[in-house]
Amino acid sequence: MSRKVLIAAAVTMVAALATACTTPGSAPAAKVDPSQAVQTDISGLPATTLSVWTSESGNRLDILKRLGDRFHEKYPNVTVNWTVRDFGSYPAQIKLALSSNDGPDVAIGNLGWSLDGPLIKAGLFRPLDDYAKAYGWDTRYPEVGLRQLRFTEDGKKYGEGPIWGTPYASDVIGWFYNGDLLNQIGAQAPATMDELEGVLAKSKAAGQQPIVFGNKDGWPVWHLVYDLVGQYCTPDQVAGVVYGDQGATYQDACIAQAVNKVVEWKNAGYIRDDVNAIAQADAGANFRKGQGLFFPAGSWEASDMPAQVGFFLTPPRQQGGPVRAVGSFGYAFHIAARSDNVAAGAAFVDWMSNEDAAREFFASGDIAPLPVDSPKLKDGKVFSDIYGAWSTVLENDNLLPYLEFATPTSAEVNYPVLQRILGGQQSVDDGLKAIEESRAKFIAENAG
């Protein structure tokens, strides 16, 4: 799995796109023609070629193409034509393609203002509430996840309005741990925050590197912040920042508490002094070689972990308290506003996100947003750990959105701020103030 599933990998590439799509004079958001009847039986459609765009690669692309082949077997009158673009160029290319008269019928986006928001505001995707009701997408997923898929029809407010896509794979942020190193210090996966801090201290005293990650690109430290923010903040405090709810702010004391804890851990030697000079790929490789106890990262990192590695979510501050985690419904499939093949497109995105598709993802070592009964999981403790963690979060409605979903320029603002804070060049309060000022400016301009 690649970090490309994350919002963190997308926001830089779409900053210019977001600006272009939200300037005065942009096309109005796509409207559903009420005279266009919903059609879920596509077996009688004439021969149709469905153009589908994606930036997936590796294992996920293989899964999607297998599912697409099965879709064609069920509906031989519909041929799926895949267009695969490199992730770095995808945001700009998909905007141009969706604006053309011969663009895709179906395309993936990325949640929040990273990519979906600008494209929706430009009128390039079709709202899907009519097909969501027909296929049951509006009840397929928990509301805490559905909110990540909602925008108002004018594209100005995230988290409200119709559903614009159907997700097929997910991710959750937590802690990978080396079981051998944990055994060496006579510890086990912690059940409370106090236990976690106790394990960190024992690991440091034993000469281990307690926490391994690389923050050269600026985004990995946010994973560690996310591991903490869910325990210091309420779900409403986190979601409010992302969705622009009244009164929500990055300067909330709970977010500052999470960031200050990261700084405290670095000052205690739990995090390497040169963390801002280390690439995340190198840090992950070192962890896989046994050179660190904990690796705070997303579930997509599980694919090549050694057998002794497990996974847990940040434990609650009090025994038995709620276990919350930051995660997402990943990419979603959308239907282009200009598509003439809406019925076939809706059937396709339903097929790619139904229970059978979810089982395919779970069996591959990935996780899907749709819970299923007794899925067959890929062999390995880390995969069963992640599945259990993900299921717990969904069952208890404790999935929190990425804070980066809040604006299209998070990479430009948020990442350097946390780098400076981690490097001791900026205070936590000043850094969060700068991030909030950027968010507030975006909200004000976007509402105009």
DATA-V300279 format. One record per run of one state. SS is the DSSP state (2 for helix, 1 for strand, 0 for the rest). FROM is the first residue (numbers start at 0). TO is the last residue. If there is no record, write none. Layout:
SS;FROM;TO  SS;FROM;TO
This chain:
0;0;1  2;2;4  0;5;5  2;6;8  0;9;9  2;10;20  0;21;46  1;47;53  0;54;56  2;57;73  0;74;76  1;77;83  0;84;85  2;86;98  0;99;104  1;105;107  0;108;110  2;111;113  0;114;114  2;115;120  0;121;123  1;124;124  0;125;127  2;128;134  0;135;135  2;136;139  0;140;141  2;142;148  1;149;150  0;151;156  1;157;157  0;158;160  1;161;162  0;163;164  1;165;166  0;167;168  1;169;177  2;178;183  0;184;191  2;192;204  0;205;209  1;210;210  0;211;218  2;219;231  0;232;233  2;234;242  0;243;251  2;252;266  0;267;273  2;274;276  0;277;278  2;279;287  0;288;292  1;293;297  2;298;303  0;304;307  1;308;311  0;312;323  1;324;327  0;328;330  1;331;335  0;336;340  2;341;350  0;351;353  2;354;362  0;363;365  1;366;366  0;367;379  2;380;394  0;395;397  1;398;399  0;400;401  2;402;405  0;406;408  2;409;421  0;422;426  2;427;446  0;447;447
